[in-house]
Amino acid sequence: MTKLALAVLGWWCCVSALLAADVLIVADELPAMEVLAKTLNSEAGLASRIVSQAEMPVRLAGFSDVIVYIHKDLDAAAEAAFIAYAKGGGKLIVLHHSISSGKRANKDWFPFLGVSLPQGEADHGGYQWIEGVSFEMVNRTPAHFITTNQVSYEGRTSYPLAESTGGEPMMAAFTLHDSEVYLNHALTGPRTLLLGLKYADRKSGKTYTQDTGGWYKAAGNGWVFYFMPGHSVRDFQQPAFLRIVLNAVIFKP
């Protein structure tokens, strides 16, 4: 077999493997996504493939879900492909640092998501990331499939709800340890809020409660979802969070 034939065969094998996958995971840090991919297969029977931005197939429309887990720069070509996939009817699931300060350089990403990261100090509403901390994720939408289907919460915590008229109700919650919290994501436009975050900052003594831990919204003919946790493998080893992401994958809006 010639070198050209071998190259073509290798290319076709890669393409065939991608086309056989239900879920495409685009990532630049692999261990956490390997945990997620294994769970998608064992718990939902879904095949997935993990690729870098450079390895993305030209056409994303064949995947039931595309998961984005990009810590470093978001390439303009990948940015455009993700947006086109969602607007064309796909389900885009954006995790953790896929919304972070480095993405301010992308022209269309934050407007597409309906998110901004204000400048300034955290206690004055400015965006801030804090690493190596513990915080609670709160089920602020307890009737929703994503936050309830086979999700076991380890505790309860008080949490303010705009729609509540009786003070701060006790809500189901789980805790992430040695993780990274993002404060003061500013959300614009309608969306379904799923998870709130509750973080007690030891340095300032202030407790932050924000409805930015998980949400989804319409995007053209499709949908985009976001979940703030995901700093490391440890977050994906938290059973409640892992199940919530799995529920988002199998959920039909």
N, C-alpha and C positions, 0 to 999 in steps of 0.2 A: 504494500500500500504506500502511495506517495506521501510526502510530507504535507502536501496540500490536502489530500484526502483525509489524512489523520487530523489536520487542523479543522476541517469542515465537520468531521465526525465529533470531535471534541466540542466544537461550538454547538452542534445540534443536541448533544447529550445535555449540555448546560441549559439550553433553551427548553428542552423537553422536561427537565427537572423543575424549572421555574413554572412552566405551564401546568404541571401536575399539582402544584401547591395551591391550597385554598387561600392562604394568607401569606403576604409578602412583608417581611420585616426589614426595614432599612435602618442600619445602625452603624455607629463607629466605636461602640464598646460592646463586646460580644457576651461575656459571662452572664449578665442579667438576662439578655435576650435568649440565651440558650435555655435558661430555666423556664422562661415564658413559652418558648417553642415546645419544650417537652411537655408542659402542662396542657397546651392546646391539643396536642396529640393524644395524651393519656386520658384527659377528662372530656374532650369533645370530639375526638376522632378527626381533628383537623390537621392536615399537612401544611407545613410552613417552610419557608426558605429565608435565611438571613443573608442579606447582601449589603455591600457598601454602596454609597451614592454612585461611585464610578461603575458598579456592576449592575445597576438597575436596568431592567428591560425597558425597551423603548415604549412598550404598551403596558399600561397598568390596569386597563379596564377588565381584564380577565380574572382579577383577584377579588374575592368577596370582601376582603379587608386589607388595607395597607397600614402598617404600624410604623411610626417614625420615632426613632430613639437616637437623636443626633446631638452630641455634646459640643462638638467643635463647629466650624463654619458650615452653614447650610449653603450648598452650591446653588447658583441661580437656576441651573437646568433642573435640579431636583426640586427646588421650590416651585417652579412652573409646572412640573409634572405632577406633584402632589395636589396643587390647586386644581389643575385640569381634571385629575382623577375624581376628586370630590365633587366638583361642579358638574361633571359628566354623569354622576349617579353612583359613585363609589362611596365607601365608608372608610374615612381616614381617621386613625386613632393616634393622637399625638401625646407623647409621654415626657414628663419631667423637663429636662433641660432643652427639649425641642422648643420650649418657650423660655428664653433666657436672654441676658443682655447682649450676648454676641449676635443675636438674630436681629438687633436693631439695624444692622447694615443691610438687611434684605428689604427690598422696596415694597414687596407685595404681601409678605408673610403675615405681619401683625394686622394690617387692614383686613386681610382674608379671615383671620381668626377672630377679629373684633376684640383685640387686646392691645393695650399699650403698657409700657413700663415707665412710669413717671420718674423724672430725675429728682434728687433731693434726699433728705434724711427720712428714714423709715417712720419716725414718730410724727413727721409732717406729711405723710402720704407718699414718700418716695419709694421706689422699688429697691428691695434689698434681698440678697441671698445670704443665708447663715448656715454654715456647714457644721457637722458634728453635734447635732442637737436632737432632742426628742420632741415630738409634737403629736397631737391627736388629729385623727381624721374622723369627721362626724357625718353620720348618715342623716343629712338634712331633708331627704326625700324618701321617707320610710315605706312608701307604697310602690316604689319603682322596682321593676324587675332587676335592673343592673345592681342596685344597692341591697337587694334582699335575697335573690335566688341563690340558695345554698351558701349564703354569707353568714358566718358566725362572728359576731362582735364580742370582744372580750370585756367590755365595760360600758358605762354610761357617763355622760358629762353634761353639764349645763351649757346651753348654746342659744344665742339670741336669733330668733327668726322674725323677719320683717312682718310676716303674716300672723304672728302670734300676738294675742292681746292679753296674755297672762304671764308676763315676765319671761324668764329664760327657761324653757322646758328642758327636761332631761332627755338626751338623745343618745342612741347607740353610737359607740365609737370604738376605734382601735388605735393603738399607739405605735408609732415608728420610732426606733431608737438609732442613734448614731447616723442620722440621716441629714437631709438638707431641706430647709424650708424656704419658700419664696413668699415674700411679703409684698402686698400692695400691687398685685396684678390689677389693672384697671380694665373692666369689661364694658364693652359697648354693644348695644344691639340685643335683640331677644335671644334667649337660649334656655334650656332646661338645666337647672342647677341640681347637682347630685350630691356632692360632698363639700362640706365646709372644713376649714382647718382651725385648730385652736392651739396657739403657741404662747407659752409664757417665757418672755425674754428675761433671763436672769440679770443681765447687765442693766437694763432700764427699769425692771420691775413691772413692765407693762404686759398685759395679756392681749394678744391679737386674736380676734375671731373674724374670719373672712370667708365668704361664699365662693371661694376660688379653687377649691381642692379637686373638683371634678365637675364637668359639665358637657353638654353637647348642643349643637345648633345645626340648622339647615345650612347647606352651602350649595346653591344652585339646585341641581336635581339630586344631590347627595347630601352627605352628612360629615361633620367633623366633630370628634370627641377629644377631650383633654383630661388627663389625670396628672396631678402635680407630683405624687410620689414617684420613686424610681431612681433614687440617687445611686444605689449600688445593688448587688445581688441580694443583700440583706432585706431590702424593701420588698423584693419579689419572693422572698421566703416567708413573708408575713401572709398567712393563709387568707385573711379577709381581703387584703388588697389584691393578691393574685387572683382570687375568685372574681372580684369586681371587674378586673381587666378581661378575664375570660367571659364574663357575662356581657360586657360591651361588644366583644367579638361576635357572640351568638345572637345578640339582640337585633331584632328587626324593627327599626323606627316606623 
